[in-house]
Amino acid sequence: MDRRQLTDPRALRAYAHPFRLTLIGLLRRESAVTATRAAELTGESVASCSYHLRMLAKYGLAEQTGEGQGRQKPWRATTAFTSWPGCTADPEVREAATALSLAVVERYFTEATRWLENRHTEPADWQEAAPLGDATIFVTAAELKELDEKVWELLRPYIRRADAPEQRPAAARRVSYVRFGHPTRESGTQTRGEAEEPHA
């Protein structure tokens, strides 16, 4: 699965722009879109979409497909995934990477909030299937890394369906599945999550 690793602080700061994160998500969902189509789908102006697409292209995150003319030229994402350093000794890279991580987490929160506010309008089976919860576990740094790798392996067969529509069951829908783990502050003897639901 192709992945772009960002280490240039300028690229990290450029990617942290909320609308550029939206555009990358759009390009990855739609395979390719023109600035005009991006404007229709996002509610932004065509000029704004064109500018932000060019900025993404400047740092190798988007490219034109070579088809069409003018603002009708389709754009596509260069990779299916983007990653950036979680640990670095370079203070400029660390600051830019932290800003990007915060922007991404805020996006996750916004999307999750939108789902929770509207999930009562969804079919009952989807309401029941969508997980929400957490668990407190005791692991070493190496074990946490291993756990995440195992989760990633479980996700791989479903991720591959993005490029293989024929492999998707008829009832399949696009789902955002967020992986996030972090050490907690030591506070008492709590051993279970605070916000669990029966299906978590």
N, C-alpha and C positions, 0 to 999 in steps of 0.2 A: 504494500500500500504506500503510494508516494507521499512524501512528507517534506515540507520546507522548514529548515531550521533557521530561525532568525537570530543573529548575534550582533548585527550592526545597530547601535542605539538609535540611529536615525530611522531605520526601518521599523524598529520596535515602536517608536513614538508615532510614526505614520500609521501603523496598523492599529494602534490603540484608539484611533478615532471611531466613535460609535457607529457612524454611518458607513465607514469602510468595513467594519465587521459585518454590518447588515448586507453590504454589497457582496462580500466574499461568500456569505451564507447563501445569498441569492444565486450567484454564479454556480456554486456547487450543487444547488438543488435543481436549477434549470439547465445545466450543462453549458449553455451559452445564451447571453442576452445582449441586446443593443442598449445604448444609453436611453433611447426613447422608451423601450420596454421596461427598463429598470425604473424609469421615472413613473411609468404607469403603475408598477407594482409596489413602489415605495412611497409615492406621493411627493417625492422631491422633484425639483425642476430637471429638465434634460441637461441644462448647462452644469448643474451641480453634480449630476451623475457622471457626466463626461469628465469633469475635473477629478473627481474621486477615483474613477476608473484609471485615469492616467497616473494618479499618485500610486495606486496599487501596482500598476505596471512598472513604475519607476523602480520599485523594490522587488520586482520579480514575482509578485503575487498574482498578477493577472496579465493576460495578453489578448491581442486581437486574433481572431480565427483566420483572418486573411480573406474573408468574404464580405460582401456588401460595400457600401460607399458612405462617406461622411459619418453622420450620427447613426446611420443604419448598419454600421459595421459591428458585428457581434463580438462580444468579449467573453472570455472563459477564465476560470481559475487555473493556475498552473499546476497546483497539487490538490489532493483531496484533504490534506491535513497540514496544519502549521504548528510548530513547536518553538519554544524559546527557553533559555537557561533558567533553571530553578535555583541554581547556585553559581555565583561568579565572584571573583575577587575584584573585578572592574566596577568601581562605583557608578560610572555612567551607564554601563549595561544593566547593572542591578536596579538602578532607579527607573530606567526605561522599561525593563522587564516587569517590575512590580506594577508600574502604571498600566501596562498591557494586561497583566493578570487581573488587576482590579476591574478594568473595563470589561473583561470577559465574564468575571463573576457577577458583576452588576447586570450584564446581559442575561445570564442564567436566571438571576433573581427576577428580572422583569418578565421573562418568558414563563417562569414557574408561577408567578403571581397571576399572570393573565390566564393560565390554565386553571388555577384554583378558583378564580373568580367566575369562570365560565363552565367548569366541568359538569355542573348540573344540567347543562344543555346537551351533553354527550350521552351516547348509549350506555346503559348500565354496565355492560361488560368492560367497556373502556374505563369507566369511572373506577371500577373495582380493580382493574389490572394495573393502573398507573401507580407505581410505588411512591411512598413518602415516608421517610423515617431515617433513623440513624442507629448506630450501635457503638458502644465504647469497647474497644479491644485493647489488649496488652501485647505489643509486638516490638521487635527491634526494628531499626531502620531497614535492615536487609530483608526482614520478613514482610514489612509493609511494601517494599518494592516488589517482592516476589508475589504478594497478594494482588497487587495492581496488574502485574504481568499476566496472572491467571485470569483475572476478570477480562483483560484485553483479549486473551485467547478465546474466551467464551463469546465475546462480541464479534469476532472476526467473520464468522459465517453470515451473520446478519448485515455487517458492514458491506460485504461483497455484493449484496443484492442491490446496492446503489447503482452499480454499473451493469447489473444483470436483471432487468425487469421481469424476464421470463421465469426467474427463480422465486419471485415474490408470490405468496399465496394471495388469492383473490381478496381476502379481507385485510391484507397488510396495509398499514399506514406509516407515514414518516413519524418517527418518535425521537425526541431528544433524550438521550440517556447520559446523565452527568456523573462523572467519577470524581470524587473529591475526598481526600483524607488528610488530616493534619494532627499533630500532637496537641493535646489540650493542657490547660493550666491545671496543676495538681490542686484539687479542691475536694477533700473528703474521700469517701469510699464509693462514690457512685460507680456502678458497673454496667448500667443499661442506659440507652439513649433517652433523651427527655421528650422527644417528639415522635413517638412511634405510633403507627397504625397497624392493625392486625395483619395487613398484607405487606408490610415493609420487609 
